[in-house]
Amino acid sequence: MKLKIALVPGDGIGPDIVAEAMKVLGAVCDTYRHKMDLSFYLAGGVAIDTMGEPLPESTLIGCSESQAVLLGAVGGPKWDNLSGDKRPEKALLGLRGNLGLFCNLRPAILYPQLQQACPLKESIVEGGLDILVIRELTGGIYFGKRGRNESGDAAYDTMAYSVGEIERIVRKAFEAAKGRNRRLTSVDKANILETSRLWRSVVNRIAADYPDIAVSHMYVDNASMQLVRNPKQFDVIVTENMFGDILSDEASMITGSIGMLPSASLREESFGMYEPIHGSAPDIAGLDKANPIATILSVAMMLRYSFALEDEARTIEKAVSKVLDSKARTADIMSEGMQLVGTKEMGSLIAEQCKNK
Ligand code: NAD
């Protein structure tokens, strides 16, 4: 198979971590005999410096003509004084919006080897955590009508959802649950919100097509409490835009390791954009200190969701786990008795492991 991928390293540690992710993808492609068709594009601060805008048209066209996009991170102090549309972060929103990426997948994984990093009690997370939060990304209150009255002393934001918008994200969630532990929790506020009642009815209708998935509904206030009380009860969580924004941050933070968490933003067909959840970490850029694992795991998600290469995705995930077993740690996940390695060595160790299927 030939994988046509757009690479957008961006700023700060972006180029460092994307280079390691490519090392790992190269090893997996060698092992499984796939070919790579890679193109590099500029976005963020580096694009402002060289082309005068955070998201040049050539980047947008290049990304939309590929099968998947791997993004590092954008932004940094150099561009902090720029305003609004000129800021590096504009590239992210521009890519997500222009590419129609309505489905945001954020796994919150706590590897048993990194249990000390978790802020929750050991008894709650013993054996690790593996939750997938699926957030609707292009609808709801963030995109609804908003405004102020004439005197400016009252304001409103509108939450609106159509059946079509709910159905497409909910189907993605059922499909994701199928490949995992077959439990889906739909989070809403159906005791108050009409959009949530519509959401719930769509989930119940689609559930009939997936009799082997155990579906439950949970109010968002309860879900935010349950995530810290008993996170292991969750497998896949699906929810609307604003609830997902808040819950996905909560879920990722209970793992305590920002350098470890990948994400995917998808649309109807297989195209997707993949990126670590962290930023450009300018404080450690170019110092061989960044943890490349979030980006490497983003490549695993890319293989799974854009190329349907499940074995290849699992090979990367298993390789990460094996390398953690071997006690190798970048500085952000370092603890007593472990062996400190740099960005490049961590990438090489994982790539090496990927040569064993
Ligand atoms: P950040 O995530 O870049 O860094 C927060 C802290 O975590 C820093 O101490 C950093 O060194 C550390 N860190 C982050 N990723 C790491 C990794 N892979 N390995 C080891 N340590 C890591 O967040 P910030 O400092 O708030 O933002 C820095 C810049 O990144 C800002 O310009 C911000 O706008 C931008 N940003 C970009 C994205 C994105 O591109 N998706 C997301 C968030 C922030």
Residues whose N, C-alpha, C, O or C-beta is under 5 A from the ligand:
A	BS01	NAD	G72 A73 V74 G75 G76 G259 P276 I277 H278 G279 S280 A281 P282 D283 I284 K289 A290 N291 D332
